[in-house]
Amino acid sequence: MDGKSLGILSPTEDSLALLAQHIARHLQKLDSGDPRLLKPSLNDDQGLRRLLREVSLETGGLTLDEAMTQVVHGLTTRSLHTGHPRHLGYANPSPSLVSTVGDALAAAFDPQLAMSPSAPFALALERDALGALASAAQLPSDPDASHCTTGASESLFTALAMALTRAEPRYLDEGILGFASRPRVYASHAAHRSLAKCLRMLGLGDRSGAWLRSTRADGVLDGATLAHAIDEDIRSGFLPLAVVATAGSTESGGIDKIDELVHVGRARGLWLHVDAAWGGGAALSQRGRDAMFGAHQADSFAWDAHKWPGNSLATGMLFTPHRELLQRLFGVQAAYMAGGLAHRFATTVQWSRRATGLKLWLMLATEGIDGLRARCDKWLELGDFLRAWCEREGVEVAETNSVFPVILLAIDNPAGRVRRVRHQGIGWVSTCEFQSRTWVRVAVTSPRTTREDLDAVLAALTRG
């Protein structure tokens, strides 16, 4: 019985060449800033159904080349292309040739990273890449604990599970019932709502989340606000468990006063997790590290490389020095997994693990830490350009403490101006709510974005 009769297509140079051609054309369109990619058909449900009806999933019948071409057409015309230089919306992936090659190699060779003997080379690449990034960014890390994740949500879930394991010896046997008091997790009101999901999945529930508002004009969480909330909770019978510090809030790019939160949290025995999903890359520069001062003392630090410096999904990274805690938490025994705690499945949420670190290693092998640091400096300089442009033109912006290239503009008819700029294919921006006002949010997330792109979009938003 041959492969075709089993439904397995043998690889052909023609099909692989066509795949490479499709990928190259798409990346070239992103690099050139093709304006058609800014006007996808996202709400054409009727057209989408019509397109899908052209293919029968019951009988099949398409060649691989035909099916591939159909998929490329659908993805091109019916996806928001967040890697476009004028996509200035929320932090999303910005695919590159290096990350695409890394994903293709990981898929083709498909090493299983659950056990060391089955994929020693791929595991070494992940370890070395994360080690280099942790060292350059001065992050808290043990090479046998830090690991790739699907993203900051998984990283946060892991961090809070470690905090529970450390706080109560009975947790691993009895779960949340092992706690005499309800644990509380503290975060800024601007923290990412993945925290709410994690609290529910861990069995803590919504009441375990304390979403704090500080009195600071920029809205970031500071030590005094945290200390007051903790003291109030202790008097009310709660058990303070952890604080989630945000380094780059979704709306404004705000950075909590991490050093103050470390001081308060350490004195009271709390776990400190830093959610730097899209801001983590700034730690490669001295300016970014200064803005996130105190992060090096955290118990855990989340950074999504698919948000910056520009990688494909899903390239999350969790940095932590707590290897022993991970082994206690995830080190379950299975007769078919010889070696037990010596393997990666025993220190991560995931059991079967993809070679995500491969594309990180390729990025570092081709660009190096020095190259990434230079790119980070240019990224932060675009933030200076945004703020200087608005000051020069007399455009009011929200008061934040962000060093990242994100600004909130106070302009008339914000929703209407956003719709116009999108409809004309000039750029992709959004509105947001911050400090009880509606703003137009402009943020640089793609490495392809230039000052010329920003000037064109800002002019279209604020003039006329």
The 8 nearest C-alpha neighbors of each residue, nearest first, counted from 0:
[[1, 4, 2, 5, 3, 6, 7, 8],
 [2, 0, 3, 4, 5, 7, 6, 9],
 [1, 3, 7, 5, 4, 6, 8, 0],
 [2, 4, 6, 7, 5, 1, 8, 9],
 [3, 5, 6, 2, 1, 0, 7, 8],
 [6, 4, 2, 3, 7, 1, 0, 8],
 [5, 7, 3, 4, 8, 2, 1, 9],
 [6, 8, 2, 3, 5, 9, 4, 1],
 [9, 7, 3, 10, 6, 2, 63, 5],
 [8, 10, 11, 7, 2, 3, 6, 1],
 [11, 9, 8, 12, 14, 15, 13, 7],
 [12, 10, 13, 14, 15, 9, 16, 8],
 [11, 13, 15, 14, 16, 10, 17, 18],
 [12, 14, 16, 11, 15, 17, 18, 10],
 [15, 13, 17, 16, 11, 12, 64, 18],
 [14, 16, 18, 12, 17, 13, 19, 11],
 [15, 17, 13, 19, 14, 18, 12, 20],
 [18, 16, 20, 14, 15, 19, 13, 21],
 [17, 19, 15, 21, 20, 16, 14, 22],
 [20, 18, 16, 22, 17, 21, 23, 15],
 [19, 21, 17, 23, 18, 22, 24, 16],
 [20, 22, 18, 24, 19, 23, 17, 25],
 [23, 21, 19, 25, 20, 24, 26, 18],
 [22, 24, 20, 26, 25, 21, 19, 27],
 [25, 23, 27, 21, 22, 26, 20, 28],
 [24, 26, 28, 22, 27, 23, 21, 29],
 [25, 27, 29, 23, 28, 24, 30, 22],
 [28, 26, 30, 24, 25, 29, 23, 31],
 [29, 27, 25, 31, 33, 26, 30, 32],
 [28, 30, 26, 32, 83, 27, 31, 33],
 [29, 31, 27, 28, 32, 26, 447, 83],
 [32, 30, 28, 29, 33, 27, 84, 26],
 [31, 33, 29, 30, 84, 34, 83, 28],
 [32, 34, 28, 35, 31, 36, 29, 37],
 [35, 33, 36, 37, 424, 32, 425, 38],
 [36, 34, 37, 38, 33, 424, 39, 76],
 [35, 37, 34, 38, 33, 39, 80, 75],
 [36, 38, 35, 34, 424, 39, 426, 427],
 [39, 37, 35, 36, 424, 40, 422, 421],
 [40, 38, 76, 77, 41, 78, 37, 36],
 [41, 39, 77, 43, 42, 76, 38, 78],
 [40, 42, 77, 39, 43, 78, 79, 44],
 [41, 43, 44, 40, 77, 45, 39, 47],
 [44, 42, 46, 45, 40, 41, 47, 77],
 [45, 43, 47, 46, 42, 48, 41, 49],
 [46, 44, 48, 47, 43, 49, 50, 42],
 [45, 47, 49, 43, 48, 44, 50, 51],
 [46, 48, 44, 50, 49, 45, 43, 51],
 [49, 47, 51, 45, 50, 46, 52, 44],
 [48, 50, 46, 52, 47, 51, 45, 53],
 [51, 49, 47, 48, 52, 53, 46, 54],
 [50, 52, 48, 53, 49, 54, 47, 55],
 [53, 51, 49, 54, 50, 48, 55, 47],
 [52, 54, 51, 50, 55, 49, 48, 69],
 [55, 53, 52, 51, 56, 59, 50, 61],
 [56, 54, 57, 59, 58, 53, 52, 60],
 [55, 57, 59, 58, 54, 60, 52, 51],
 [58, 56, 55, 59, 54, 60, 52, 61],
 [59, 57, 55, 56, 60, 54, 61, 53],
 [60, 58, 56, 55, 57, 61, 54, 62],
 [59, 61, 58, 62, 55, 54, 56, 57],
 [62, 60, 65, 66, 59, 63, 64, 54],
 [61, 63, 65, 64, 66, 60, 67, 59],
 [62, 64, 66, 65, 67, 61, 14, 8],
 [65, 63, 67, 62, 66, 14, 68, 17],
 [66, 64, 62, 68, 67, 63, 61, 69],
 [67, 65, 69, 63, 68, 64, 61, 62],
 [66, 68, 64, 70, 69, 65, 63, 71],
 [67, 69, 71, 65, 70, 66, 64, 72],
 [70, 68, 66, 72, 67, 71, 65, 73],
 [69, 71, 73, 67, 72, 68, 74, 66],
 [72, 70, 68, 74, 73, 69, 75, 67],
 [71, 73, 75, 69, 70, 74, 76, 68],
 [74, 72, 70, 76, 75, 71, 77, 69],
 [73, 75, 71, 77, 78, 72, 76, 70],
 [76, 74, 72, 73, 77, 71, 78, 36],
 [75, 77, 39, 73, 74, 40, 78, 72],
 [76, 78, 40, 39, 74, 41, 73, 75],
 [79, 77, 74, 80, 39, 76, 75, 41],
 [78, 80, 81, 39, 77, 37, 36, 41],
 [81, 79, 82, 83, 78, 36, 37, 86],
 [80, 82, 83, 86, 79, 93, 91, 92],
 [81, 83, 93, 445, 80, 94, 92, 84],
 [82, 84, 29, 86, 81, 85, 80, 32],
 [85, 83, 448, 447, 86, 445, 32, 82],
 [86, 84, 426, 83, 87, 452, 427, 448],
 [85, 87, 427, 83, 81, 84, 88, 426],
 [88, 86, 442, 428, 443, 441, 427, 85],
 [89, 87, 428, 86, 442, 429, 427, 441],
 [88, 90, 91, 87, 442, 249, 444, 250],
 [91, 89, 306, 444, 277, 88, 92, 249],
 [90, 92, 306, 81, 89, 93, 305, 444],
 [93, 91, 305, 306, 311, 310, 94, 309],
 [92, 94, 82, 309, 445, 310, 81, 311],
 [95, 93, 311, 310, 92, 309, 82, 98],
 [96, 94, 98, 97, 99, 310, 93, 309],
 [95, 97, 99, 98, 100, 94, 26, 23],
 [96, 98, 100, 95, 99, 101, 362, 361],
 [99, 97, 101, 358, 95, 100, 310, 96],
 [100, 98, 96, 102, 101, 97, 95, 103],
 [99, 101, 103, 97, 98, 102, 96, 104],
 [100, 102, 358, 98, 104, 99, 103, 357],
 [103, 101, 105, 99, 100, 104, 106, 98],
 [102, 104, 100, 106, 101, 105, 107, 99],
 [105, 103, 107, 101, 106, 102, 108, 100],
 [104, 106, 102, 109, 103, 108, 354, 107],
 [107, 105, 109, 103, 104, 108, 102, 110],
 [106, 108, 104, 109, 105, 103, 102, 110],
 [107, 109, 105, 106, 110, 104, 103, 111],
 [110, 108, 106, 105, 107, 111, 353, 354],
 [109, 111, 118, 108, 112, 354, 353, 105],
 [112, 110, 113, 352, 118, 353, 109, 351],
 [113, 111, 352, 114, 118, 110, 353, 122],
 [112, 114, 344, 343, 351, 352, 111, 350],
 [115, 113, 342, 112, 116, 117, 343, 344],
 [114, 116, 119, 117, 118, 342, 112, 113],
 [117, 115, 118, 114, 119, 342, 112, 113],
 [118, 116, 115, 114, 119, 111, 112, 110],
 [117, 119, 121, 120, 115, 110, 116, 112],
 [118, 120, 122, 115, 121, 116, 123, 117],
 [121, 119, 123, 122, 118, 124, 125, 115],
 [122, 120, 124, 123, 118, 119, 354, 125],
 [123, 121, 125, 119, 124, 120, 126, 118],
 [122, 124, 126, 120, 121, 125, 127, 119],
 [123, 125, 121, 127, 122, 126, 360, 128],
 [126, 124, 356, 122, 128, 123, 127, 129],
 [125, 127, 123, 129, 124, 128, 130, 142],
 [126, 128, 130, 124, 125, 129, 123, 131],
 [129, 127, 360, 131, 125, 130, 126, 124],
 [130, 128, 132, 126, 131, 127, 133, 125],
 [129, 131, 127, 133, 128, 132, 126, 134],
 [130, 132, 134, 128, 129, 133, 127, 135],
 [131, 133, 129, 135, 134, 130, 136, 128],
 [134, 132, 138, 130, 136, 131, 135, 137],
 [133, 135, 137, 131, 132, 136, 130, 138],
 [134, 136, 132, 133, 137, 283, 131, 368],
 [135, 137, 283, 282, 133, 138, 134, 132],
 [138, 136, 134, 135, 133, 295, 139, 282],
 [137, 139, 133, 295, 136, 140, 134, 294],
 [140, 138, 295, 319, 320, 318, 297, 296],
 [139, 141, 320, 319, 318, 145, 138, 142],
 [140, 142, 320, 144, 143, 145, 319, 322],
 [143, 141, 144, 145, 126, 130, 140, 129],
 [142, 144, 141, 145, 322, 126, 146, 343],
 [145, 143, 322, 141, 142, 319, 146, 320],
 [146, 144, 318, 319, 317, 142, 141, 140],
 [147, 145, 317, 316, 144, 148, 318, 129],
 [146, 148, 316, 315, 317, 355, 356, 314],
 [149, 147, 315, 150, 316, 153, 154, 146],
 [148, 150, 313, 315, 314, 153, 147, 151],
 [149, 151, 315, 148, 152, 153, 303, 313],
 [150, 152, 154, 153, 301, 276, 155, 315],
 [153, 151, 155, 154, 150, 193, 156, 194],
 [154, 152, 156, 155, 151, 150, 157, 149],
 [153, 155, 151, 157, 152, 156, 317, 301],
 [154, 156, 158, 152, 157, 153, 151, 159],
 [155, 157, 153, 159, 154, 197, 158, 152],
 [156, 158, 160, 154, 155, 159, 153, 161],
 [159, 157, 155, 161, 160, 156, 154, 162],
 [158, 160, 162, 161, 156, 157, 155, 163],
 [159, 161, 157, 163, 162, 158, 156, 164],
 [162, 160, 164, 158, 159, 163, 165, 157],
 [163, 161, 159, 165, 160, 164, 270, 166],
 [162, 164, 166, 160, 161, 165, 167, 159],
 [165, 163, 161, 162, 166, 167, 170, 160],
 [166, 164, 162, 163, 167, 161, 168, 324],
 [165, 167, 163, 164, 162, 168, 240, 170],
 [166, 168, 169, 170, 164, 165, 163, 178],
 [169, 167, 170, 164, 166, 165, 171, 177],
 [170, 168, 177, 167, 172, 171, 173, 174],
 [171, 169, 174, 173, 177, 167, 172, 168],
 [170, 172, 169, 174, 173, 164, 168, 328],
 [173, 171, 170, 169, 174, 177, 168, 176],
 [172, 174, 177, 170, 176, 169, 171, 175],
 [175, 173, 170, 176, 171, 177, 172, 169],
 [174, 176, 177, 178, 170, 173, 202, 203],
 [177, 175, 174, 178, 173, 179, 170, 169],
 [176, 178, 173, 175, 169, 170, 174, 179],
 [179, 177, 176, 180, 175, 167, 181, 170],
 [178, 180, 177, 181, 176, 238, 175, 182],
 [181, 179, 178, 237, 238, 182, 236, 177],
 [180, 182, 237, 238, 183, 178, 207, 179],
 [183, 181, 238, 240, 239, 207, 237, 180],
 [184, 182, 207, 239, 240, 238, 208, 185],
 [183, 185, 241, 208, 242, 240, 209, 207],
 [186, 184, 242, 209, 243, 210, 208, 241],
 [187, 185, 243, 210, 242, 211, 190, 209],
 [186, 188, 211, 189, 190, 220, 210, 212],
 [187, 189, 210, 211, 190, 212, 186, 220],
 [188, 190, 187, 248, 191, 249, 250, 219],
 [191, 189, 187, 188, 245, 186, 248, 192],
 [190, 192, 193, 194, 189, 249, 248, 245],
 [193, 191, 194, 195, 190, 196, 189, 197],
 [192, 194, 196, 195, 191, 152, 197, 155],
 [193, 195, 192, 197, 196, 198, 191, 155],
 [196, 194, 198, 192, 193, 197, 199, 205],
 [197, 195, 193, 199, 194, 198, 200, 192],
 [196, 198, 200, 194, 199, 195, 156, 201],
 [199, 197, 203, 195, 204, 201, 196, 200],
 [198, 200, 204, 202, 196, 197, 201, 203],
 [201, 199, 197, 202, 198, 196, 203, 204],
 [202, 200, 198, 199, 203, 197, 160, 204],
 [201, 203, 199, 200, 204, 198, 175, 174],
 [202, 204, 198, 201, 199, 207, 205, 175],
 [205, 203, 199, 198, 206, 202, 207, 208],
 [204, 206, 207, 208, 198, 195, 199, 203],
 [207, 205, 208, 204, 203, 209, 183, 181],
 [206, 208, 183, 205, 204, 203, 182, 184],
 [209, 207, 184, 206, 205, 183, 210, 185],
 [208, 210, 185, 184, 211, 186, 207, 183],
 [211, 209, 188, 186, 187, 185, 208, 212],
 [210, 212, 187, 188, 209, 186, 213, 185],
 [213, 211, 188, 187, 214, 218, 210, 220],
 [212, 214, 215, 220, 224, 218, 211, 219],
 [213, 215, 216, 212, 218, 224, 217, 219],
 [214, 216, 218, 217, 213, 219, 220, 221],
 [215, 217, 218, 214, 398, 399, 219, 213],
 [218, 216, 399, 215, 398, 219, 400, 253],
 [217, 219, 215, 216, 213, 220, 212, 214],
 [220, 218, 255, 217, 253, 254, 221, 213],
 [219, 221, 255, 187, 213, 256, 218, 224],
 [222, 220, 256, 224, 223, 259, 255, 219],
 [221, 223, 259, 260, 225, 224, 226, 263],
 [222, 224, 226, 225, 221, 227, 259, 263],
 [225, 223, 227, 222, 226, 221, 213, 228],
 [224, 226, 222, 228, 223, 227, 229, 221],
 [227, 225, 223, 229, 228, 224, 222, 230],
 [226, 228, 230, 224, 225, 229, 223, 231],
 [229, 227, 231, 225, 226, 230, 232, 224],
 [230, 228, 232, 226, 231, 227, 233, 225],
 [229, 231, 233, 227, 232, 228, 226, 234],
 [230, 232, 228, 234, 229, 233, 227, 235],
 [233, 231, 235, 229, 237, 234, 230, 228],
 [232, 234, 236, 230, 235, 237, 231, 229],
 [233, 235, 231, 232, 236, 230, 237, 229],
 [236, 234, 232, 233, 237, 231, 230, 238],
 [235, 237, 233, 234, 232, 180, 238, 181],
 [236, 238, 232, 181, 233, 180, 235, 182],
 [237, 239, 182, 180, 181, 183, 240, 233],
 [240, 238, 183, 182, 237, 241, 229, 184],
 [241, 239, 269, 183, 182, 184, 238, 270],
 [242, 240, 270, 269, 184, 271, 185, 239],
 [241, 243, 185, 271, 184, 186, 244, 270],
 [244, 242, 272, 186, 273, 271, 185, 245],
 [245, 243, 273, 255, 274, 272, 242, 186],
 [244, 246, 274, 255, 254, 247, 273, 248],
 [247, 245, 254, 275, 278, 274, 255, 248],
 [246, 248, 252, 253, 278, 254, 245, 275],
 [249, 247, 252, 253, 250, 251, 245, 189],
 [248, 250, 252, 251, 247, 191, 89, 189],
 [251, 249, 248, 252, 431, 433, 440, 432],
 [250, 252, 253, 248, 249, 405, 406, 399],
 [251, 253, 247, 248, 401, 249, 250, 403],
 [254, 252, 401, 248, 247, 251, 400, 399],
 [255, 253, 246, 247, 245, 401, 219, 256],
 [254, 256, 219, 220, 257, 245, 244, 246],
 [257, 255, 221, 259, 258, 220, 260, 254],
 [256, 258, 260, 293, 259, 255, 261, 292],
 [257, 259, 293, 261, 260, 256, 292, 262],
 [260, 258, 222, 262, 261, 257, 256, 221],
 [259, 261, 222, 257, 263, 262, 258, 264],
 [262, 260, 258, 264, 259, 263, 265, 257],
 [261, 263, 259, 260, 265, 264, 258, 266],
 [264, 262, 260, 266, 261, 265, 222, 226],
 [263, 265, 269, 261, 267, 266, 262, 260],
 [266, 264, 268, 267, 262, 263, 261, 269],
 [265, 267, 263, 264, 268, 262, 269, 261],
 [268, 266, 264, 265, 269, 263, 239, 229],
 [267, 269, 265, 266, 264, 270, 240, 239],
 [270, 268, 241, 264, 240, 267, 265, 271],
 [269, 271, 241, 162, 242, 298, 240, 272],
 [272, 270, 242, 297, 298, 241, 243, 269],
 [271, 273, 299, 243, 300, 298, 297, 244],
 [274, 272, 300, 244, 243, 245, 275, 301],
 [275, 273, 245, 301, 276, 246, 244, 300],
 [274, 276, 279, 246, 278, 302, 301, 277],
 [275, 277, 302, 303, 274, 151, 301, 278],
 [278, 276, 306, 275, 279, 307, 303, 302],
 [277, 279, 275, 247, 280, 281, 276, 246],
 [280, 278, 275, 302, 281, 277, 282, 276],
 [279, 281, 282, 278, 283, 307, 308, 375],
 [280, 282, 287, 283, 279, 278, 284, 375],
 [281, 283, 288, 287, 136, 280, 284, 279],
 [282, 284, 136, 281, 372, 280, 135, 285],
 [285, 283, 287, 282, 286, 281, 372, 288],
 [284, 286, 288, 287, 289, 283, 282, 281],
 [285, 287, 289, 284, 288, 290, 281, 282],
 [286, 288, 281, 282, 290, 284, 289, 285],
 [289, 287, 282, 291, 285, 290, 286, 292],
 [288, 290, 292, 286, 287, 291, 285, 282],
 [289, 291, 287, 288, 292, 286, 402, 254],
 [292, 290, 288, 289, 294, 293, 287, 257],
 [293, 291, 289, 290, 294, 288, 258, 257],
 [292, 294, 258, 257, 295, 296, 291, 261],
 [295, 293, 297, 296, 292, 291, 257, 273],
 [294, 296, 138, 139, 293, 297, 137, 292],
 [297, 295, 294, 293, 139, 298, 261, 138],
 [298, 296, 294, 271, 299, 295, 272, 139],
 [297, 299, 271, 319, 272, 270, 296, 320],
 [298, 300, 319, 272, 297, 318, 273, 158],
 [299, 301, 273, 318, 272, 317, 274, 319],
 [302, 300, 317, 274, 275, 151, 276, 316],
 [303, 301, 276, 279, 275, 316, 315, 304],
 [304, 302, 315, 276, 305, 306, 314, 150],
 [303, 305, 307, 306, 314, 308, 310, 315],
 [306, 304, 310, 92, 311, 309, 314, 303],
 [307, 305, 277, 91, 92, 304, 90, 303],
 [308, 306, 309, 304, 305, 277, 280, 303],
 [307, 309, 304, 306, 280, 310, 305, 446],
 [310, 308, 307, 93, 305, 306, 94, 92],
 [311, 309, 305, 94, 98, 93, 304, 92],
 [310, 312, 94, 305, 92, 98, 313, 93],
 [313, 311, 314, 305, 92, 310, 149, 315],
 [312, 314, 149, 315, 311, 150, 305, 148],
 [315, 313, 305, 304, 312, 303, 149, 150],
 [314, 316, 150, 303, 148, 149, 147, 313],
 [315, 317, 147, 302, 148, 301, 303, 146],
 [318, 316, 301, 154, 145, 146, 300, 147],
 [319, 317, 145, 300, 140, 299, 139, 301],
 [318, 320, 140, 299, 145, 139, 321, 298],
 [319, 321, 140, 141, 139, 322, 144, 298],
 [322, 320, 324, 319, 323, 144, 325, 141],
 [323, 321, 144, 325, 324, 320, 326, 143],
 [324, 322, 326, 325, 321, 327, 144, 328],
 [323, 325, 327, 326, 322, 321, 328, 161],
 [326, 324, 346, 328, 322, 327, 323, 329],
 [327, 325, 330, 323, 346, 324, 329, 328],
 [328, 326, 324, 325, 330, 329, 323, 164],
 [327, 329, 325, 326, 330, 324, 164, 161],
 [330, 328, 345, 346, 326, 331, 327, 325],
 [331, 329, 345, 326, 327, 340, 328, 346],
 [330, 332, 329, 345, 333, 339, 340, 328],
 [333, 331, 339, 330, 334, 336, 340, 345],
 [332, 334, 336, 335, 331, 339, 337, 338],
 [335, 333, 336, 337, 332, 339, 338, 331],
 [334, 336, 333, 337, 332, 339, 338, 114],
 [337, 335, 333, 334, 339, 338, 332, 114],
 [338, 336, 339, 335, 334, 333, 114, 342],
 [337, 339, 341, 336, 340, 342, 114, 334],
 [340, 338, 341, 337, 336, 332, 342, 345],
 [339, 341, 345, 342, 330, 338, 326, 346],
 [340, 342, 339, 338, 343, 345, 115, 114],
 [343, 341, 114, 340, 344, 115, 345, 339],
 [342, 344, 345, 113, 346, 114, 347, 112],
 [343, 345, 113, 350, 346, 342, 347, 349],
 [344, 346, 330, 329, 343, 340, 342, 326],
 [345, 347, 325, 326, 343, 329, 344, 330],
 [348, 346, 349, 344, 345, 329, 343, 325],
 [349, 347, 350, 157, 329, 346, 344, 153],
 [348, 350, 347, 351, 352, 344, 113, 148],
 [351, 349, 344, 113, 352, 348, 347, 345],
 [350, 352, 113, 349, 111, 112, 353, 344],
 [351, 353, 112, 113, 111, 350, 349, 354],
 [352, 354, 355, 112, 111, 351, 110, 109],
 [355, 353, 356, 105, 357, 121, 110, 352],
 [356, 354, 357, 353, 358, 314, 147, 359],
 [355, 357, 125, 359, 354, 358, 360, 124],
 [356, 358, 360, 355, 359, 354, 101, 124],
 [359, 357, 101, 361, 98, 360, 356, 362],
 [360, 358, 356, 362, 357, 361, 128, 363],
 [359, 361, 128, 363, 357, 358, 362, 364],
 [362, 360, 358, 364, 359, 363, 365, 357],
 [363, 361, 359, 360, 365, 364, 366, 358],
 [362, 364, 367, 360, 366, 365, 361, 359],
 [363, 365, 361, 362, 367, 360, 366, 359],
 [366, 364, 363, 362, 367, 361, 97, 360],
 [367, 365, 370, 363, 362, 364, 371, 368],
 [366, 368, 363, 370, 369, 364, 365, 371],
 [367, 369, 371, 370, 372, 363, 366, 135],
 [370, 368, 372, 367, 371, 373, 366, 374],
 [369, 371, 366, 373, 367, 368, 372, 374],
 [372, 370, 374, 368, 373, 369, 375, 367],
 [371, 373, 375, 369, 374, 370, 283, 368],
 [374, 372, 376, 370, 375, 371, 369, 377],
 [373, 375, 371, 377, 372, 376, 378, 370],
 [374, 376, 378, 372, 373, 377, 371, 281],
 [375, 377, 373, 379, 378, 374, 380, 372],
 [378, 376, 380, 374, 375, 379, 381, 373],
 [379, 377, 375, 381, 376, 380, 374, 404],
 [378, 380, 382, 376, 381, 377, 403, 404],
 [381, 379, 377, 383, 382, 378, 376, 384],
 [380, 382, 384, 379, 383, 378, 404, 385],
 [404, 383, 381, 385, 380, 379, 384, 403],
 [382, 384, 380, 386, 381, 385, 387, 379],
 [383, 385, 381, 387, 382, 386, 388, 380],
 [386, 384, 382, 388, 383, 387, 381, 389],
 [385, 387, 383, 389, 388, 384, 390, 382],
 [386, 388, 390, 384, 389, 385, 383, 391],
 [389, 387, 391, 385, 386, 390, 384, 392],
 [388, 390, 394, 392, 386, 391, 387, 393],
 [389, 391, 387, 393, 388, 392, 394, 386],
 [390, 392, 388, 389, 393, 387, 394, 386],
 [393, 391, 389, 390, 394, 388, 387, 461],
 [392, 394, 390, 391, 389, 395, 388, 396],
 [395, 393, 389, 392, 390, 396, 408, 409],
 [394, 396, 409, 408, 393, 397, 389, 390],
 [397, 395, 408, 407, 409, 394, 398, 406],
 [396, 398, 407, 399, 408, 395, 406, 409],
 [397, 399, 217, 396, 216, 400, 407, 401],
 [400, 398, 217, 401, 253, 397, 251, 218],
 [401, 399, 253, 217, 254, 402, 398, 252],
 [400, 402, 253, 252, 403, 399, 254, 247],
 [401, 403, 400, 379, 404, 382, 290, 287],
 [402, 404, 401, 379, 382, 405, 252, 278],
 [382, 405, 403, 443, 442, 381, 379, 402],
 [404, 406, 442, 441, 403, 382, 252, 443],
 [407, 405, 441, 440, 408, 442, 396, 251],
 [406, 408, 440, 396, 397, 439, 438, 441],
 [407, 409, 396, 439, 438, 410, 395, 406],
 [408, 410, 395, 438, 396, 439, 407, 411],
 [411, 409, 413, 408, 412, 461, 438, 439],
 [410, 412, 413, 409, 416, 415, 461, 414],
 [411, 413, 415, 414, 416, 410, 417, 409],
 [414, 412, 416, 415, 411, 439, 410, 417],
 [415, 413, 417, 416, 412, 418, 430, 439],
 [414, 416, 418, 412, 417, 413, 419, 411],
 [417, 415, 419, 413, 418, 414, 460, 420],
 [416, 418, 414, 420, 415, 419, 429, 413],
 [419, 417, 415, 421, 416, 420, 422, 414],
 [420, 418, 422, 416, 421, 417, 423, 415],
 [419, 421, 417, 423, 425, 422, 418, 426],
 [422, 420, 424, 418, 419, 423, 427, 426],
 [423, 421, 419, 424, 420, 418, 38, 425],
 [424, 422, 420, 425, 421, 419, 426, 38],
 [423, 425, 421, 422, 37, 426, 34, 38],
 [426, 424, 420, 423, 421, 456, 427, 34],
 [425, 427, 85, 424, 421, 456, 420, 86],
 [426, 428, 86, 421, 87, 88, 85, 37],
 [429, 427, 88, 87, 441, 417, 440, 426],
 [430, 428, 440, 439, 88, 417, 431, 427],
 [429, 431, 439, 440, 438, 414, 437, 413],
 [430, 432, 438, 437, 440, 439, 433, 250],
 [431, 433, 437, 436, 438, 435, 434, 430],
 [432, 434, 435, 436, 431, 437, 250, 438],
 [433, 435, 436, 432, 218, 437, 217, 216],
 [436, 434, 433, 432, 437, 438, 431, 397],
 [437, 435, 433, 432, 434, 438, 431, 409],
 [438, 436, 432, 431, 433, 430, 435, 439],
 [439, 437, 409, 408, 431, 430, 407, 440],
 [440, 438, 430, 408, 407, 413, 429, 431],
 [439, 441, 407, 429, 430, 406, 438, 431],
 [442, 440, 87, 406, 405, 428, 88, 407],
 [443, 441, 405, 87, 404, 88, 444, 406],
 [442, 444, 87, 404, 445, 405, 448, 441],
 [443, 445, 90, 442, 87, 446, 306, 307],
 [444, 446, 447, 82, 93, 448, 84, 443],
 [447, 445, 448, 309, 444, 308, 84, 93],
 [446, 448, 84, 445, 449, 30, 83, 82],
 [449, 447, 84, 446, 445, 452, 85, 443],
 [450, 448, 452, 451, 447, 453, 84, 381],
 [449, 451, 453, 452, 454, 381, 448, 384],
 [450, 452, 454, 449, 453, 455, 448, 456],
 [453, 451, 449, 455, 450, 454, 85, 448],
 [452, 454, 450, 456, 451, 455, 457, 449],
 [453, 455, 451, 457, 452, 456, 458, 450],
 [456, 454, 458, 452, 453, 457, 451, 459],
 [455, 457, 459, 453, 458, 454, 426, 460],
 [458, 456, 460, 454, 459, 455, 453, 461],
 [457, 459, 455, 461, 460, 456, 462, 454],
 [458, 460, 456, 457, 461, 462, 455, 420],
 [461, 459, 457, 458, 416, 462, 456, 420],
 [462, 460, 458, 459, 457, 463, 410, 394],
 [463, 461, 458, 459, 460, 457, 416, 410],
 [462, 461, 459, 460, 458, 416, 411, 419]]
